[in-house]
Amino acid sequence: MPPPDNSIAGRDMAGAMIEALADQLVQVVKKPGEYALEFQCQFKDLKTQLDLMKSFLADA
């Protein structure tokens, strides 16, 4: 009796592994982008606060 053909199962397993790896890679790549957007928001807030302080000190 010939051994069973595992090539389809092997391809399914390889496909699942590649999909899991791709998902992890996407998560790793997304993190710096999220941090950059968060920093940009914080930077704008700080700039607004500094501009208000400058105006207050100029009026004093």
JODA-V293942 format. One record per run of one state. SS is the DSSP state (@ for helix, = for strand, . for the rest). FROM is the first residue (numbers start at 1). TO is the last residue. If there is no record, write none. Layout:
BEGIN
ss=(SS,SS)
from=(FROM,FROM)
to=(TO,TO)
END
This chain:
BEGIN
ss=(.,@,.)
from=(1,7,60)
to=(6,59,60)
END
